[in-house]
């Protein structure tokens, strides 16, 4: 099972990084290229423990629908979202926020796997690991820009 770890420095306090990372509005704005939109669950604002959202997006020209739930929540420090229904055999995404010089160190730790056994594992290694890393980096660049603007 692939495991990704993306570390990003954001010039804002952990509380603000945490809050914006839980915002479905921010997620939609940061993923504009995939046409990601909400089709169920929390439709605006920040999510909390137990909240679910269902997203529809197009990746590789194929429409996907995924429902995720916030399964762990430690305000301003950490939260986890996990797939409840969707295209992955497993999707687990931990977001960690640690105060650092000049702002916050954000760590995205993602464990995922595709269905379909050996074929899915090949897709994970050959395509999805790089693709998901790029999506996370795109989202984090958006967060950095948004929060840097807030800081003045």
JOLINSUL-V393063 format. One record per pair of residues at least 12 apart in sequence whose C-alpha atoms are under 8 Angstrom apart, sorted by sequence separation. I is the first residue (numbers start at 0). J is the second residue. If there is no record, write none. Layout:
# JOLINSUL-V393063
I|J / I|J
This chain:
# JOLINSUL-V393063
40|52 / 53|65 / 54|66 / 68|80 / 69|81 / 79|91 / 80|92 / 94|106 / 95|107 / 39|52 / 40|53 / 53|66 / 67|80 / 68|81 / 79|92 / 80|93 / 93|106 / 94|107 / 38|52 / 39|53 / 52|66 / 53|67 / 67|81 / 68|82 / 79|93 / 93|107 / 94|108 / 37|52 / 38|53 / 39|54 / 51|66 / 52|67 / 67|82 / 68|83 / 78|93 / 79|94 / 92|107 / 93|108 / 37|53 / 38|54 / 51|67 / 52|68 / 66|82 / 67|83 / 77|93 / 78|94 / 92|108 / 93|109 / 37|54 / 38|55 / 51|68 / 65|82 / 66|83 / 67|84 / 77|94 / 78|95 / 92|109 / 23|41 / 24|42 / 36|54 / 37|55 / 50|68 / 51|69 / 65|83 / 66|84 / 77|95 / 91|109 / 92|110 / 23|42 / 24|43 / 35|54 / 36|55 / 49|68 / 50|69 / 65|84 / 66|85 / 76|95 / 77|96 / 90|109 / 91|110 / 23|43 / 24|44 / 35|55 / 36|56 / 48|68 / 49|69 / 65|85 / 76|96 / 90|110 / 91|111 / 22|43 / 23|44 / 34|55 / 35|56 / 48|69 / 49|70 / 64|85 / 65|86 / 75|96 / 76|97 / 89|110 / 90|111 / 22|44 / 23|45 / 34|56 / 35|57 / 47|69 / 48|70 / 63|85 / 64|86 / 89|111 / 90|112 / 21|44 / 22|45 / 23|46 / 33|56 / 34|57 / 46|69 / 48|71 / 63|86 / 88|111 / 89|112 / 21|45 / 22|46 / 33|57 / 48|72 / 87|111 / 88|112 / 89|113 / 21|46 / 33|58 / 47|72 / 87|112 / 88|113 / 19|45 / 21|47 / 87|113 / 88|114 / 18|45 / 86|113 / 87|114 / 86|114 / 107|135 / 17|74 / 18|75 / 17|75 / 16|75 / 17|76 / 14|74 / 15|75 / 17|77 / 14|75 / 13|75 / 14|76 / 13|76 / 17|96 / 16|96 / 13|96 / 13|97 / 13|98 / 12|98 / 16|103 / 13|102 / 11|101 / 12|102 / 13|103 / 10|101 / 11|102 / 12|103 / 10|102 / 11|103 / 9|102 / 10|103 / 8|102 / 9|103 / 8|103 / 9|104 / 8|104 / 9|105 / 7|104 / 8|105 / 6|104 / 7|105 / 6|105 / 7|106 / 6|106 / 5|106 / 6|107 / 4|106 / 5|107 / 4|107 / 5|108 / 3|107 / 4|108 / 30|134 / 3|108 / 4|109 / 2|108 / 3|109 / 2|109 / 3|110 / 30|137 / 2|110 / 29|137 / 30|138 / 1|110 / 2|111 / 29|138 / 0|110 / 1|111 / 0|111 / 1|112 / 0|112 / 26|138 / 29|141 / 29|142 / 0|120 / 1|123 / 20|142 / 1|124 / 19|142 / 3|128 / 16|142 / 1|128 / 5|132 / 3|132 / 5|135 / 16|146 / 5|136 / 15|146 / 7|139 / 9|142 / 10|143 / 9|143 / 8|143 / 11|146 / 10|146 / 11|147 / 9|146 / 10|147 / 9|147 / 11|150 / 10|150
